[in-house]
Amino acid sequence: MILIDGRKVAAEIRASLVEKIKNHKQKPAIVFILVGEDPGSQAYVRMKKKAALEIGVISHVLELPHETEEEALLEKIRAYNEDETIDGILVQQPLPKHIDSEKIVNAVLPEKDVDGFHPTNLGKLLIGQEDGFISCTPLGVLRLLEYYKIPIAGQHVVIVGRSNIVGKPLAALLVQKKPHLNATVTICHSRTKDLKSICLQGDILIAAIGRAGFIKKDMVKKGATVIDVGISRIASPNEPPQIVGDVDFEGVKEVASAMTPVPRGVGPMTIAMLMENTISSFLRRQKTYD
Ligand code: NDP
């Protein structure tokens, strides 16, 4: 069984990104907007900021209190949209309940939407137009498959999970009519009938569910590649919380030919792709202003 090492691949990608910008006088810049004091969100922003610092991307963090009004947040986004020194705007999700997150996603200028969540970027992905941004987790999964030379074209990819940030964009990406893609994709969700028999058909099985250890050995085709996007924190008394994925790693490793661990699988790739998108935005914008 090949262990797909997301941490290693992400480190190589970050090193190549340093090369891409090293001869530029100006540096790319991203702003992270954090509303409220959710510890999980704070930790994610810290990790993203660390990655930015490491590769020479300037990062600003705008921390706003939980009770920030939606209009005040929109006002900040509009200001960053107009600020020519900012290449990427990331509003950390989830947002407090009184803020309409759809409105917020729509307010970010698509050209600075390095998360790839804006409907314009999702639409571009759907029709295969390459001047948008592909959301970071789907792009990270694709890069892992490419790095390990796992065939995609003609393969049956089964994705469990249909969110707008993982399952759906990942399906749209892998099904593209392009020589290195061309997958046959099935998307499953909580209303899927006979999930197990569909999972068993996957040459590549991708779990993006958010349920610890949900994918068991008897759901995986022998020799399949298994990609685990899920992240769950398991708390047990007197022990630090454990991070686990959607795949029962110990069982599934007996049948899979390649698989990602959690942590150190898809997670580091998501952050590396965020940096890649930010640098692409910077390079595109440099061209526009030259
Ligand atoms: P969502 O909660 O938005 O989506 C979960 C999906 O799983 C839904 O489509 C849901 O179906 C489906 N699902 C839930 N229960 C079942 C079930 N019993 N059988 C089949 N399908 C089921 O989650 P996200 O897509 O945002 O994230 C998924 C996981 O990936 C989470 O653990 C998240 O933390 C992690 N994640 C990891 C990232 C990384 O970088 N590694 C980045 C982003 C997310 P339905 O639509 O019917 O409700």
Boltz pocket constraint, residues with backbone or C-beta under 6 A from the ligand:
constraints:
  - pocket:
      binder: B
      contacts: [[A, 137], [A, 160], [A, 161], [A, 162], [A, 163], [A, 164], [A, 165], [A, 166], [A, 167], [A, 188], [A, 189], [A, 190], [A, 191], [A, 192], [A, 195], [A, 207], [A, 208], [A, 209], [A, 210], [A, 211], [A, 228], [A, 229], [A, 230], [A, 231], [A, 232], [A, 266], [A, 267], [A, 268], [A, 270]]
      max_distance: 6.0
